[in-house]
Structures are given as C-alpha cells and as structure tokens.
Amino acid sequence: CCRGMGDNMTSVTEFILLGFPLDTKTQMLLFGLFSLFYVLTLMGNGVILGLIALDSRLHTPMYFFLSHLAIVDMAYACNTVPQMLVNLLSPAKPISFAGCITQTFLFLTFATTECLLLVVMSYDRYVAICHPLRYSVIMNWRVCIMLVVTSWTIGVLLSLVHLVLLLPLPFCITQKIDHFFCEIMAVLKLACADTHINEIMVLAGSISMLVGPFSSIIISYMCILCAILRLQSGEGQRKAFSTCSSHLCVVGLFYGTAIIMYVGPRYGNPKEQKKYLLLFHSLFNPMLNPLIYTLKNSEVKNAMKRVLGIKRVL
C-alpha cells in the first residue's frame, strides 16, 4: 500500500526518524550536549558576521566570502539540529512528508553551496598571494558578488534536480527512516519503486561537487605554497600561512567527512559510522569553523579587540 505526491495534501505520508538507538538517559544527555553545540554554532557564526559587518577593515573579498560561509553554516545547523533535538525528546514524533522533503532539499542546497564557496575562497587566496598587484582588479566587488550568487544558484538548481527525481516516487504508509534527519539516501531506501536513477544522480552529484572542487582547491594551494616559499619577508610568509591555514582546516574537515560519506567505499551502506560522520558534518563542522577562523586568523582576533574596545598590549 503506497502513497505518492499524486494524493491530496491530507494523505501525505509521515515519516518517523529513528535517530540514535540509545536509552532514555543517554538521549537526555545528548539533548543537553547537542543543544549547547547548537547555541555555540549560532553564536560563533553570528559573531563572525557581526565582526565583518561592524569592522570596516574586514570589508574585503575574503571576509565577504567568509560571511556567506557563516550564513551557510548557520542555515546548515538550523536545518538539521532542531529536528534531531525533537527526536531525542520524543523519538516517536513523526515528521511530515513535506517537512522531510524540504529538509532534504535544504540540506543538499547548503552542502553544495558550501562546497562551491570553499572553492571560491581558495581562488581568492590564490589571486591574493600569487597575483597581489592585480588582486584588486581581478577580485573586484562585481566579480565577488557574481561568484557568491553563482555558488548559491548552482546549489539550489542541483538540489532541485534531486527533488524533481524524488517527488514522483511512491512511498509506503509505514515509514521509519534510519537516520537523525531526512538524508537523501536514507529517504530513497523507503521508496516503493526503483531508485537506481536517483542513486546514480546522487553519486554523480557527489563526485562533481566533492572530488572536482576538492582537486581544484589542492591545485590552488600547491600554487599558493610555491608563492609563499618564494616570499623574501618572514613576516609576509607568516601572514600568508595564517590566513591560508584557517581555510585549509575548514576545507579538510568539510571535504574529508563528505567524501568518506558519499564517494568512499560501500557507498549507500546504512552503517552507524556514516550516520555519526554526518552528525559531525552537520553539527560539529559549523561549530568549529568560526572557532578555527578566530584562533588561526590574526585579523579576526584584532577586529574582535577593536569592536570590544580592548587595546592591544604591546
């Protein structure tokens, strides 16, 4: 007995997210812990956005891109974590079909956009370090806005492709998703039809949006490393390493977990380790990103001191 999107809105299937099969005491502990991480994620990225908005010295292309990365990270967390917290409190509480599909679409949009923003940020660092005299000409505001708009647009369009392929699929009445949110592969497993095309598209999208961009970032940083090593000034080298190391840490965390989940061996295997990897990807990454940029980037730390009115002690 199956239902599809052809039915009226009153008969839309409700899904139950199984989340993490743990005892009540552990679930309450995780609820408190994840709630804290969620607040820290919103606060950390909010502080980054506030600093960039308030400090005129951070009104540069690099921090313009960083502000959009912070927005994506906040949206990323807001899309998955609240539902996960609800499930920890009320494991049997269902999520509507429309809510589940919306969550899947938004997750794919934010993930793809972040992939592309990280590529854009690596290109920005490549131009700044390898072509410093032409930086202001190449990375003018028109180009910066175009790059960001393109990243968001591609993220939305690619997610729409998956959505268009997902919506016509029939789903059986009793649904239990073996995940803590409506991850696309977990949802596809519950369809009452052949999902071969959907799975191929997910894999193709993962390869094109993970392996391709990651390779371009590696090439950019190989060029950047060569340029840094040619710098005569030790101070110049330290400053270049400072700004680049932050970005590299974020790239490593994001792409590392994503490639293991979607392009690595045993693709689509609903093993618990992949579920925990995705938890790290959607909860801890957004929380760690502002921390990495604050600790590793002297410009952000100095901006925080200026905004807070703290005089630098020589």
Backbone bond lengths (Angstrom), bond angles and torsions (degrees), N, CA, C in turn:
res aa  C-N    CA-C-N  psi(-1)  N-CA   C-N-CA  omega(-1)  CA-C   N-CA-C  phi
1 C - - - 1.458 - - 1.511 108.04 -
2 C 1.302 116.86 111.90 1.461 120.67 -173.00 1.501 111.12 -122.60
3 R 1.310 114.72 157.54 1.453 121.77 175.46 1.513 109.59 -130.64
4 G 1.305 118.04 142.45 1.465 122.43 177.13 1.505 109.71 -125.30
5 M 1.302 116.27 -173.07 1.461 121.03 -179.54 1.524 111.54 -74.92
6 G 1.332 116.62 -7.35 1.459 119.11 177.25 1.519 111.56 -71.46
7 D 1.320 119.21 -20.93 1.460 122.04 177.58 1.514 110.17 -70.56
8 N 1.358 115.64 162.13 1.457 117.53 178.20 1.518 109.78 -72.08
9 M 1.358 115.70 168.10 1.465 121.53 -170.97 1.531 112.94 -65.55
10 T 1.372 116.93 -21.13 1.462 118.43 -178.62 1.532 111.75 -75.86
11 S 1.338 116.44 -16.50 1.468 118.75 -177.46 1.524 112.89 -107.43
12 V 1.336 117.01 18.90 1.463 120.36 178.52 1.524 109.23 -64.99
13 T 1.310 115.49 134.91 1.463 121.11 -178.54 1.518 111.65 -65.89
14 E 1.304 116.58 142.06 1.462 122.08 172.88 1.519 108.84 -103.00
15 F 1.323 115.50 139.16 1.461 120.89 179.38 1.525 109.94 -105.94
16 I 1.305 115.64 152.11 1.459 121.11 172.48 1.525 107.69 -114.55
17 L 1.323 116.18 122.47 1.465 121.56 178.89 1.527 108.79 -86.31
18 L 1.312 115.80 119.85 1.474 119.99 -176.97 1.520 112.46 -72.67
19 G 1.333 116.45 -26.48 1.465 120.24 177.77 1.511 112.66 60.96
20 F 1.337 115.16 -129.53 1.464 120.93 -178.65 1.527 109.12 -111.20
21 P 1.346 117.51 120.60 1.473 120.85 -178.19 1.529 111.51 -73.89
22 L 1.318 115.80 84.02 1.468 121.05 -176.28 1.519 110.07 -128.41
23 D 1.334 116.84 165.14 1.463 120.38 177.22 1.520 110.09 -73.72
24 T 1.321 116.43 164.39 1.469 122.78 -173.82 1.522 112.51 -59.30
25 K 1.332 117.08 -41.79 1.466 121.03 -178.83 1.526 111.24 -62.35
26 T 1.335 116.35 -43.84 1.466 120.75 179.07 1.520 110.92 -66.61
27 Q 1.341 116.70 -38.24 1.461 120.42 178.57 1.524 111.74 -63.09
28 M 1.327 117.19 -39.35 1.464 121.08 178.12 1.526 110.79 -67.54
29 L 1.331 116.32 -37.25 1.465 120.83 176.96 1.529 110.11 -64.00
30 L 1.337 115.72 -44.65 1.470 120.04 178.67 1.526 110.99 -65.82
31 F 1.332 116.80 -35.29 1.467 120.15 178.05 1.525 110.56 -59.12
32 G 1.341 116.02 -47.15 1.461 120.17 178.33 1.517 112.67 -64.12
33 L 1.334 116.13 -42.53 1.458 121.68 -178.65 1.525 111.67 -66.40
34 F 1.343 116.36 -48.08 1.462 120.87 -178.84 1.523 111.53 -68.23
35 S 1.321 116.80 -32.40 1.473 120.13 176.20 1.526 110.14 -63.28
36 L 1.336 115.65 -42.13 1.467 120.84 177.92 1.523 110.42 -62.84
37 F 1.339 116.72 -46.02 1.466 120.91 179.22 1.529 111.12 -61.67
38 Y 1.326 115.67 -38.52 1.472 120.99 179.88 1.528 111.09 -63.28
39 V 1.327 115.26 -45.86 1.476 120.03 177.94 1.525 110.67 -62.96
40 L 1.336 116.74 -43.18 1.471 120.99 178.54 1.530 111.51 -62.51
41 T 1.332 116.76 -37.12 1.465 121.29 178.06 1.526 110.49 -62.28
42 L 1.330 116.14 -49.07 1.467 120.68 -179.61 1.524 111.13 -65.58
43 M 1.333 116.65 -41.61 1.463 120.42 -179.78 1.530 111.05 -67.19
44 G 1.339 116.83 -46.70 1.459 120.86 -177.83 1.510 112.66 -60.88
45 N 1.330 116.32 -48.37 1.458 119.99 179.17 1.522 111.59 -70.64
46 G 1.338 115.62 -31.82 1.472 119.41 175.47 1.516 111.75 -64.82
47 V 1.341 116.80 -38.79 1.471 121.54 177.35 1.532 110.57 -63.83
48 I 1.349 116.49 -42.80 1.467 120.40 177.60 1.525 110.33 -59.38
49 L 1.334 117.04 -46.67 1.467 121.48 179.12 1.529 111.17 -62.34
50 G 1.338 115.63 -42.05 1.467 119.93 179.43 1.512 112.39 -63.79
51 L 1.325 116.96 -44.39 1.470 121.34 179.35 1.528 111.22 -61.19
52 I 1.333 115.73 -44.22 1.469 119.83 -179.14 1.525 110.73 -65.05
53 A 1.333 116.62 -37.03 1.463 120.55 -179.88 1.531 111.79 -72.22
54 L 1.342 117.07 -38.11 1.466 121.24 -173.23 1.526 114.49 -86.31
55 D 1.328 117.74 -29.60 1.469 120.73 -175.98 1.525 110.58 -100.23
56 S 1.322 116.78 114.02 1.471 121.67 -176.29 1.534 112.23 -64.48
57 R 1.342 116.60 -23.89 1.470 119.20 179.40 1.527 112.12 -69.83
58 L 1.326 116.33 -16.30 1.464 120.84 178.27 1.529 112.32 -97.22
59 H 1.336 116.11 8.68 1.473 119.61 177.73 1.522 109.32 -85.12
60 T 1.318 114.86 65.22 1.467 122.57 -179.84 1.528 108.36 -127.31
61 P 1.339 118.07 163.59 1.472 119.98 179.64 1.523 114.01 -53.13
62 M 1.335 116.95 -42.94 1.465 120.28 -177.79 1.528 111.39 -57.26
63 Y 1.315 117.43 -44.62 1.458 121.08 -177.48 1.529 111.76 -81.76
64 F 1.320 117.10 -22.04 1.464 121.03 171.68 1.534 108.78 -63.40
65 F 1.331 116.40 -45.41 1.466 120.82 177.25 1.525 110.88 -67.16
66 L 1.326 116.71 -38.87 1.465 120.85 179.47 1.534 110.72 -63.52
67 S 1.331 116.90 -36.08 1.467 119.72 178.83 1.528 110.78 -64.18
68 H 1.337 116.70 -37.89 1.469 119.38 177.77 1.528 110.98 -70.97
69 L 1.333 116.77 -33.71 1.466 120.04 175.44 1.525 109.85 -63.20
70 A 1.336 116.66 -40.20 1.471 121.16 178.12 1.529 110.82 -64.42
71 I 1.347 116.99 -39.80 1.463 121.17 177.97 1.527 110.16 -62.96
72 V 1.340 116.51 -44.74 1.467 121.28 179.10 1.525 110.30 -61.62
73 D 1.338 117.24 -43.07 1.463 121.05 -179.10 1.529 111.68 -63.25
74 M 1.332 116.03 -40.45 1.460 119.71 177.95 1.528 110.37 -65.84
75 A 1.327 115.79 -43.20 1.468 120.42 179.67 1.528 110.92 -65.19
76 Y 1.324 115.63 -40.37 1.468 123.56 177.14 1.529 109.77 -53.44
77 A 1.341 115.09 -52.08 1.462 120.88 -178.14 1.527 111.30 -66.71
78 C 1.324 117.04 -43.15 1.471 121.31 -178.48 1.529 111.89 -64.11
79 N 1.322 116.55 -25.98 1.461 120.49 -178.06 1.529 112.56 -77.05
80 T 1.325 117.55 -34.40 1.472 119.63 -173.36 1.531 114.88 -110.66
81 V 1.336 117.23 -37.10 1.470 119.75 -170.83 1.533 113.77 -68.58
82 P 1.351 121.28 -44.99 1.473 119.20 -179.42 1.530 113.10 -55.57
83 Q 1.342 117.13 -42.87 1.465 120.13 179.11 1.528 110.96 -64.75
84 M 1.333 116.28 -37.07 1.457 121.04 178.29 1.527 109.96 -64.69
85 L 1.319 117.52 -40.28 1.467 121.28 178.55 1.523 111.36 -66.06
86 V 1.341 116.35 -39.15 1.473 120.81 176.79 1.526 110.13 -61.42
87 N 1.341 115.68 -42.01 1.470 120.31 -179.32 1.524 112.18 -65.79
88 L 1.330 116.77 -33.58 1.463 119.80 178.86 1.528 111.00 -67.88
89 L 1.351 116.44 -33.41 1.461 120.93 178.36 1.521 111.47 -81.39
90 S 1.330 116.71 -42.79 1.473 122.43 -178.40 1.520 109.82 -130.88
91 P 1.337 117.90 82.46 1.466 121.70 -175.53 1.526 114.64 -57.25
92 A 1.339 117.00 -27.65 1.471 120.29 -176.48 1.530 112.75 -89.02
93 K 1.332 117.61 -3.61 1.463 120.00 -177.39 1.526 109.97 -72.30
94 P 1.342 117.85 123.71 1.471 119.99 -176.21 1.523 112.74 -81.83
95 I 1.331 115.09 165.99 1.453 122.59 172.06 1.523 106.46 -118.94
96 S 1.317 117.42 137.67 1.460 120.92 -176.39 1.527 111.15 -67.22
97 F 1.324 115.73 159.68 1.470 120.51 177.52 1.522 110.05 -58.57
98 A 1.344 116.18 -46.72 1.469 120.60 -179.16 1.523 110.84 -61.99
99 G 1.345 116.67 -41.89 1.463 120.78 179.15 1.510 111.86 -64.86
100 C 1.327 116.09 -39.09 1.463 121.41 -179.46 1.535 110.97 -66.98
101 I 1.334 116.32 -45.93 1.465 120.70 -179.59 1.533 110.42 -65.48
102 T 1.327 116.01 -37.81 1.475 120.16 177.71 1.525 110.26 -63.31
103 Q 1.330 116.09 -42.86 1.467 120.78 178.97 1.529 110.93 -62.22
104 T 1.326 116.99 -42.24 1.464 121.60 177.38 1.520 111.06 -60.89
105 F 1.338 116.03 -47.15 1.466 121.63 -179.31 1.531 111.49 -61.45
106 L 1.331 117.00 -46.15 1.462 120.71 -178.20 1.527 111.33 -66.95
107 F 1.335 116.48 -39.34 1.465 119.60 178.91 1.526 110.44 -60.38
108 L 1.331 116.63 -46.90 1.465 121.23 179.71 1.528 111.06 -63.66
109 T 1.329 116.56 -39.55 1.471 121.01 179.14 1.520 111.29 -62.31
110 F 1.330 116.49 -49.99 1.467 120.19 -177.66 1.524 111.67 -67.89
111 A 1.334 116.79 -37.28 1.464 120.28 179.60 1.523 110.91 -65.10
112 T 1.329 117.05 -46.32 1.469 121.30 179.42 1.518 111.24 -64.51
113 T 1.329 116.26 -42.76 1.468 120.75 179.63 1.519 110.85 -62.08
114 E 1.341 116.76 -41.70 1.466 119.33 179.31 1.528 111.17 -65.10
115 C 1.342 116.63 -39.78 1.476 120.27 175.75 1.525 110.72 -53.42
116 L 1.331 115.41 -48.32 1.461 120.88 -175.45 1.528 111.92 -73.31
117 L 1.339 117.06 -35.51 1.470 119.97 177.53 1.522 111.26 -63.65
118 L 1.323 116.87 -37.67 1.470 120.41 178.29 1.528 110.95 -66.11
119 V 1.341 116.33 -34.52 1.469 120.17 174.80 1.523 110.17 -66.17
120 V 1.322 116.31 -45.15 1.470 121.89 179.37 1.528 110.54 -59.91
121 M 1.336 116.26 -41.58 1.467 120.40 179.90 1.524 111.79 -66.76
122 S 1.329 116.87 -35.01 1.465 119.38 177.30 1.524 110.67 -69.87
123 Y 1.336 116.77 -36.22 1.470 120.93 176.55 1.526 110.33 -64.75
124 D 1.338 115.49 -40.77 1.467 120.68 177.64 1.528 111.02 -59.58
125 R 1.325 117.51 -44.66 1.474 121.27 178.39 1.530 110.96 -67.23
126 Y 1.330 116.95 -36.18 1.464 121.33 178.10 1.533 110.28 -61.29
127 V 1.328 116.65 -46.89 1.471 120.36 -179.83 1.526 110.30 -66.76
128 A 1.343 117.31 -41.83 1.468 121.43 -177.32 1.526 111.97 -63.16
129 I 1.328 117.10 -36.46 1.472 120.26 -174.67 1.532 112.49 -95.80
130 C 1.330 116.28 -37.41 1.473 119.61 -176.94 1.531 112.97 -88.50
131 H 1.337 117.11 -25.26 1.475 121.03 179.39 1.532 110.05 -134.86
132 P 1.335 117.77 59.04 1.481 120.39 -173.39 1.524 114.29 -60.93
133 L 1.335 118.48 -34.98 1.464 120.68 -177.56 1.528 112.24 -71.15
134 R 1.304 116.91 -24.09 1.466 120.84 -179.48 1.532 112.66 -103.49
135 Y 1.343 116.08 4.78 1.467 120.42 -173.47 1.528 112.49 -57.89
136 S 1.326 117.39 -49.36 1.469 120.69 -176.11 1.530 112.03 -66.13
137 V 1.326 116.65 -25.28 1.468 120.30 178.76 1.533 110.12 -80.39
138 I 1.344 115.61 -46.08 1.471 120.24 -178.13 1.529 111.30 -69.45
139 M 1.343 116.47 -48.12 1.461 121.02 -176.53 1.531 110.59 -98.42
140 N 1.317 116.37 54.91 1.470 119.32 175.91 1.533 108.90 -75.59
141 W 1.337 115.94 168.16 1.465 119.29 -172.72 1.529 112.89 -64.57
142 R 1.317 116.13 -31.31 1.470 118.91 177.98 1.530 110.40 -63.10
143 V 1.338 116.24 -43.11 1.473 121.24 178.57 1.524 110.50 -66.05
144 C 1.324 116.80 -42.42 1.473 121.16 -179.30 1.527 111.31 -60.47
145 I 1.328 115.74 -47.60 1.470 120.17 179.71 1.525 110.44 -63.31
146 M 1.333 116.56 -40.69 1.463 120.80 179.44 1.531 110.98 -62.60
147 L 1.332 117.05 -41.63 1.472 121.35 -179.83 1.529 111.23 -64.19
148 V 1.329 116.30 -42.08 1.469 120.33 -179.53 1.530 110.42 -68.85
149 V 1.327 116.62 -45.78 1.476 120.57 179.08 1.528 110.56 -60.91
150 T 1.328 116.29 -40.76 1.472 120.69 178.08 1.526 111.03 -62.87
151 S 1.337 117.23 -41.61 1.472 121.24 179.01 1.526 111.33 -60.63
152 W 1.327 116.49 -47.44 1.466 121.03 179.19 1.524 111.24 -65.58
153 T 1.329 116.58 -40.98 1.469 120.37 -177.92 1.522 111.66 -64.96
154 I 1.341 116.74 -45.46 1.468 120.38 178.35 1.530 110.13 -62.69
155 G 1.344 116.32 -40.23 1.466 120.29 177.77 1.519 112.15 -58.18
156 V 1.330 116.54 -45.35 1.471 121.56 179.96 1.529 110.86 -67.72
157 L 1.338 117.34 -46.27 1.467 121.11 -176.20 1.523 112.46 -64.90
158 L 1.343 117.43 -43.70 1.464 119.94 178.96 1.528 111.15 -65.12
159 S 1.322 116.70 -36.73 1.469 120.24 177.96 1.526 110.67 -68.26
160 L 1.328 116.40 -34.59 1.467 120.55 177.15 1.525 111.38 -63.44
161 V 1.331 116.99 -35.63 1.468 121.09 177.09 1.528 109.88 -59.41
162 H 1.344 116.15 -48.05 1.472 120.56 178.71 1.531 110.97 -63.88
163 L 1.330 115.68 -37.37 1.471 120.38 -179.62 1.527 111.05 -65.60
164 V 1.336 116.48 -44.24 1.467 121.74 179.93 1.532 110.94 -62.07
165 L 1.327 116.89 -36.37 1.470 120.93 178.02 1.530 112.17 -76.03
166 L 1.337 116.23 -26.90 1.463 121.06 -176.14 1.533 112.73 -82.92
167 L 1.324 117.34 -39.67 1.468 121.52 -172.97 1.533 115.27 -60.12
168 P 1.330 119.39 -39.57 1.481 118.09 -178.56 1.528 114.35 -71.31
169 L 1.325 117.92 -13.11 1.465 120.24 -176.12 1.526 111.25 -67.33
170 P 1.338 117.41 136.77 1.471 120.05 175.27 1.531 110.49 -80.40
171 F 1.341 115.96 142.55 1.461 120.90 178.66 1.521 109.30 -124.02
172 C 1.316 117.04 137.61 1.456 122.08 -179.73 1.529 110.93 -70.57
173 I 1.328 115.96 159.62 1.473 120.85 -172.23 1.524 112.07 -63.21
174 T 1.333 117.91 -50.47 1.464 120.97 -178.80 1.529 109.28 -84.93
175 Q 1.327 116.13 116.30 1.460 119.82 -174.14 1.522 110.95 -129.18
176 K 1.307 115.91 127.65 1.463 120.98 174.35 1.521 107.89 -131.82
177 I 1.326 116.07 113.78 1.462 121.59 -178.18 1.523 109.08 -90.70
178 D 1.314 116.23 121.59 1.463 121.11 -178.64 1.520 110.42 -80.56
179 H 1.337 114.76 65.90 1.467 120.51 179.87 1.521 108.99 -163.63
180 F 1.347 116.45 172.32 1.468 119.52 178.92 1.526 111.43 -96.12
181 F 1.342 117.55 -3.71 1.462 121.90 170.93 1.528 107.49 -154.63
182 C 1.314 116.96 175.95 1.470 120.74 -175.07 1.524 111.16 -81.11
183 E 1.309 115.85 71.53 1.470 121.68 176.35 1.524 108.20 -72.64
184 I 1.325 117.00 138.73 1.466 121.05 -168.30 1.530 113.68 -57.58
185 M 1.332 118.18 -41.99 1.456 119.71 -178.46 1.532 111.58 -68.68
186 A 1.329 116.42 -35.33 1.464 120.68 177.76 1.528 110.53 -66.79
187 V 1.343 117.00 -37.38 1.466 121.67 178.40 1.524 110.36 -69.13
188 L 1.329 117.07 -42.86 1.472 121.31 -178.60 1.525 112.25 -60.12
189 K 1.325 116.89 -30.80 1.471 120.76 -178.54 1.527 111.95 -65.33
190 L 1.346 116.79 -18.62 1.465 120.37 -176.83 1.523 113.02 -96.43
191 A 1.323 117.33 -0.86 1.459 120.29 -179.36 1.526 111.11 -71.37
192 C 1.339 116.14 144.73 1.465 121.60 178.43 1.529 111.01 -92.42
193 A 1.311 117.30 33.60 1.466 121.69 -178.40 1.516 109.29 -149.67
194 D 1.316 116.00 172.59 1.462 121.77 178.89 1.528 109.60 -69.74
195 T 1.333 116.52 123.78 1.475 121.02 -178.09 1.529 111.39 -111.45
196 H 1.321 116.20 21.80 1.464 120.71 -176.08 1.537 111.66 -58.73
197 I 1.336 116.23 -45.19 1.472 120.63 -179.28 1.523 110.19 -63.77
198 N 1.342 116.47 -42.58 1.469 120.79 178.82 1.522 111.38 -59.37
199 E 1.334 116.06 -44.23 1.464 120.58 -177.96 1.530 111.31 -67.66
200 I 1.330 115.87 -37.82 1.471 119.27 176.63 1.517 110.67 -63.88
201 M 1.338 116.67 -41.02 1.468 121.06 179.77 1.527 111.44 -66.26
202 V 1.342 116.72 -37.88 1.469 120.14 177.51 1.522 110.05 -64.35
203 L 1.344 115.88 -45.10 1.464 119.92 179.55 1.526 111.24 -64.77
204 A 1.348 116.47 -43.58 1.467 120.77 179.16 1.532 110.63 -63.28
205 G 1.334 115.68 -42.15 1.465 119.70 177.92 1.511 112.16 -64.73
206 S 1.342 116.09 -38.98 1.463 120.46 179.30 1.528 111.19 -64.82
207 I 1.334 116.17 -43.54 1.466 119.74 -179.85 1.522 110.69 -65.40
208 S 1.347 116.27 -45.17 1.474 119.51 -177.56 1.526 112.31 -68.97
209 M 1.347 116.84 -32.67 1.462 119.74 -177.00 1.521 114.01 -95.90
210 L 1.336 117.24 -7.84 1.470 120.16 179.40 1.523 111.91 -114.93
211 V 1.322 116.43 -59.40 1.465 120.19 -176.00 1.529 111.15 -66.53
212 G 1.343 117.37 -45.99 1.468 121.05 -179.77 1.520 112.94 -60.10
213 P 1.348 117.90 -58.83 1.461 120.13 178.03 1.521 114.25 -58.82
214 F 1.346 117.02 -39.69 1.464 120.38 179.78 1.530 110.43 -62.70
215 S 1.318 116.80 -39.88 1.470 121.17 177.90 1.527 110.61 -63.16
216 S 1.337 116.67 -41.68 1.475 119.76 179.84 1.526 111.14 -66.53
217 I 1.340 116.66 -34.45 1.469 120.41 177.01 1.528 110.10 -66.49
218 I 1.330 117.22 -42.89 1.470 121.32 178.70 1.529 110.20 -60.45
219 I 1.332 117.34 -44.37 1.471 121.48 179.43 1.531 110.06 -63.13
220 S 1.342 116.48 -43.39 1.476 120.69 178.79 1.522 110.83 -58.16
221 Y 1.344 115.93 -44.02 1.462 119.18 -176.70 1.524 113.29 -76.09
222 M 1.315 117.01 -23.21 1.466 119.00 172.10 1.532 109.53 -66.80
223 C 1.338 116.18 -41.84 1.472 120.77 176.32 1.524 111.04 -65.46
224 I 1.340 115.58 -40.60 1.470 120.76 179.37 1.521 110.77 -63.70
225 L 1.334 116.98 -43.16 1.460 121.19 179.79 1.530 110.96 -60.86
226 C 1.328 116.18 -43.47 1.472 120.18 178.34 1.530 110.69 -61.82
227 A 1.347 115.88 -41.11 1.471 120.27 -179.85 1.526 111.21 -67.41
228 I 1.345 117.29 -39.17 1.469 121.15 179.96 1.525 110.72 -65.25
229 L 1.319 116.18 -42.28 1.469 120.21 -179.44 1.528 112.38 -65.89
230 R 1.347 116.25 -22.19 1.473 119.80 178.24 1.525 112.34 -83.96
231 L 1.340 116.72 -11.76 1.469 119.64 -179.62 1.528 110.24 -66.00
232 Q 1.325 115.87 136.25 1.470 120.93 -179.72 1.524 111.18 -79.58
233 S 1.342 115.62 -34.92 1.469 120.74 -175.59 1.525 111.64 -81.23
234 G 1.341 115.04 128.35 1.462 120.37 176.01 1.508 111.50 -65.89
235 E 1.347 115.72 -36.75 1.464 121.40 178.41 1.529 110.53 -64.78
236 G 1.336 115.39 -40.93 1.466 120.55 177.99 1.513 111.56 -62.66
237 Q 1.331 116.36 -40.14 1.459 120.65 178.23 1.522 111.47 -64.52
238 R 1.343 115.91 -43.18 1.467 120.18 -179.85 1.523 111.48 -63.25
239 K 1.341 116.47 -42.30 1.461 120.66 -179.58 1.522 110.58 -65.27
240 A 1.340 116.55 -42.16 1.461 120.93 179.82 1.527 110.77 -64.71
241 F 1.333 116.37 -44.22 1.464 120.50 178.57 1.531 111.05 -64.01
242 S 1.335 116.70 -35.82 1.459 121.71 -178.44 1.528 111.22 -62.34
243 T 1.340 116.31 -49.26 1.467 119.67 -177.92 1.527 111.63 -71.45
244 C 1.321 116.96 -35.37 1.467 120.38 -177.31 1.524 112.97 -77.47
245 S 1.335 116.78 -34.82 1.465 119.70 -177.73 1.531 111.20 -63.89
246 S 1.343 117.16 -35.57 1.467 120.71 177.79 1.520 110.00 -60.57
247 H 1.326 115.19 -49.41 1.455 120.45 -178.60 1.526 111.35 -63.47
248 L 1.333 116.81 -40.40 1.464 120.71 -179.75 1.531 111.93 -63.83
249 C 1.331 117.10 -38.17 1.468 120.82 177.70 1.529 110.51 -61.96
250 V 1.336 115.81 -45.70 1.465 121.47 179.83 1.527 110.24 -63.81
251 V 1.336 116.51 -44.12 1.470 121.56 178.83 1.528 110.49 -60.16
252 G 1.336 116.58 -45.09 1.448 120.94 -179.07 1.520 112.50 -61.48
253 L 1.348 116.89 -44.24 1.462 121.28 179.60 1.521 111.67 -64.66
254 F 1.340 116.05 -46.31 1.466 120.58 -175.12 1.527 111.59 -69.55
255 Y 1.324 116.10 -56.02 1.461 119.95 -175.66 1.529 112.12 -70.43
256 G 1.335 116.97 -34.42 1.457 120.03 -179.33 1.512 112.14 -59.32
257 T 1.335 116.45 -52.28 1.471 120.13 -179.55 1.520 111.33 -67.74
258 A 1.342 117.62 -40.35 1.471 120.75 -176.86 1.527 111.87 -66.20
259 I 1.333 117.46 -42.36 1.467 120.69 -179.26 1.527 110.98 -66.30
260 I 1.335 117.00 -39.50 1.475 120.24 177.91 1.530 110.08 -62.31
261 M 1.342 116.60 -40.37 1.465 120.66 -176.32 1.520 112.87 -71.64
262 Y 1.326 116.98 -45.38 1.463 119.64 -168.88 1.524 115.61 -107.43
263 V 1.327 118.55 -19.97 1.459 120.23 -177.37 1.524 111.35 -118.88
264 G 1.333 116.36 -13.30 1.456 120.52 -176.56 1.515 112.94 -71.75
265 P 1.336 117.16 -177.20 1.467 121.34 -179.23 1.526 112.08 -64.94
266 R 1.334 116.08 157.49 1.466 123.85 -179.03 1.519 110.06 55.52
267 Y 1.333 115.53 45.76 1.475 120.74 178.30 1.531 110.50 -56.71
268 G 1.323 114.55 133.90 1.451 120.45 177.68 1.527 114.03 83.54
269 N 1.319 118.40 -1.32 1.456 121.67 179.04 1.526 109.48 -73.66
270 P 1.345 119.25 119.50 1.468 120.59 -174.48 1.520 112.30 -78.77
271 K 1.291 118.50 48.89 1.450 122.56 178.71 1.528 110.04 -73.67
272 E 1.328 115.66 151.07 1.461 120.48 -178.28 1.523 112.13 -60.80
273 Q 1.367 116.83 -33.59 1.459 118.07 -176.46 1.529 112.08 -63.45
274 K 1.342 117.34 -33.52 1.462 119.89 178.52 1.527 110.94 -71.46
275 K 1.327 115.68 -32.00 1.463 119.70 176.99 1.531 109.78 -65.30
276 Y 1.332 116.04 -42.23 1.469 119.86 179.67 1.527 111.28 -71.05
277 L 1.323 116.64 -32.45 1.463 120.34 174.68 1.518 110.83 -62.44
278 L 1.327 115.99 -42.16 1.460 120.24 179.43 1.524 111.01 -69.26
279 L 1.332 116.79 -31.09 1.467 120.62 174.06 1.523 109.23 -62.45
280 F 1.338 116.37 -45.41 1.467 121.03 177.21 1.524 109.88 -60.90
281 H 1.329 115.46 -42.09 1.465 121.89 -176.46 1.530 112.07 -65.05
282 S 1.330 117.02 -39.67 1.463 120.34 -173.50 1.526 114.07 -96.67
283 L 1.339 118.01 -17.11 1.472 120.36 -179.28 1.523 112.72 -112.63
284 F 1.324 117.23 -49.35 1.461 119.95 -174.05 1.532 112.78 -80.74
285 N 1.327 117.59 -38.39 1.470 119.57 177.84 1.524 112.57 -55.26
286 P 1.352 118.37 -53.31 1.467 119.03 179.37 1.528 113.72 -61.02
287 M 1.346 116.25 -28.31 1.468 119.65 179.07 1.529 110.89 -76.76
288 L 1.341 116.28 -37.70 1.464 120.61 -176.62 1.530 113.40 -76.91
289 N 1.342 116.93 -29.69 1.469 119.96 -175.60 1.532 113.99 -54.95
290 P 1.347 119.14 -52.29 1.474 118.04 178.73 1.523 112.98 -64.02
291 L 1.347 116.12 -32.20 1.467 120.52 177.99 1.526 110.10 -64.69
292 I 1.327 116.36 -43.67 1.471 121.13 179.42 1.522 110.44 -62.39
293 Y 1.333 116.73 -46.47 1.466 119.97 -178.29 1.529 112.18 -67.47
294 T 1.345 116.14 -30.85 1.469 119.41 179.38 1.525 110.99 -74.34
295 L 1.336 117.09 -43.17 1.461 121.27 -175.98 1.526 112.79 -76.26
296 K 1.346 116.53 -36.24 1.462 120.37 -173.25 1.523 114.33 -93.61
297 N 1.335 116.85 -12.09 1.454 120.06 -173.22 1.524 110.66 -114.05
298 S 1.320 116.38 114.01 1.472 120.68 -176.97 1.528 111.51 -66.83
299 E 1.341 117.69 -32.20 1.472 120.29 -179.35 1.524 111.37 -65.12
300 V 1.316 116.54 -39.34 1.464 120.45 178.71 1.527 110.12 -68.57
301 K 1.331 116.36 -41.92 1.470 119.97 178.70 1.530 110.90 -63.30
302 N 1.321 116.76 -42.12 1.473 120.22 178.64 1.523 111.48 -66.48
303 A 1.339 116.23 -37.36 1.466 120.32 178.05 1.526 110.42 -63.53
304 M 1.338 116.43 -39.41 1.457 120.83 178.41 1.528 110.63 -63.73
305 K 1.333 116.09 -40.43 1.471 119.86 177.99 1.521 111.16 -64.53
306 R 1.329 116.20 -40.45 1.474 119.52 -179.90 1.526 111.18 -66.91
307 V 1.332 116.10 -43.49 1.467 119.74 -178.93 1.524 111.16 -65.71
308 L 1.349 115.83 -37.44 1.468 120.38 179.93 1.530 112.54 -83.01
309 G 1.339 116.18 -5.40 1.458 120.55 178.98 1.512 113.97 75.05
310 I 1.338 116.13 24.59 1.468 119.78 179.60 1.524 108.87 -90.80
311 K 1.309 116.50 122.21 1.454 120.78 178.46 1.521 110.21 -77.91
312 R 1.282 113.86 138.20 1.465 119.04 -179.69 1.525 110.25 -72.61
313 V 1.324 115.31 128.67 1.459 120.20 179.43 1.521 108.53 -88.54
314 L 1.321 115.48 120.99 1.474 120.28 -178.80 1.532 110.00 -81.34
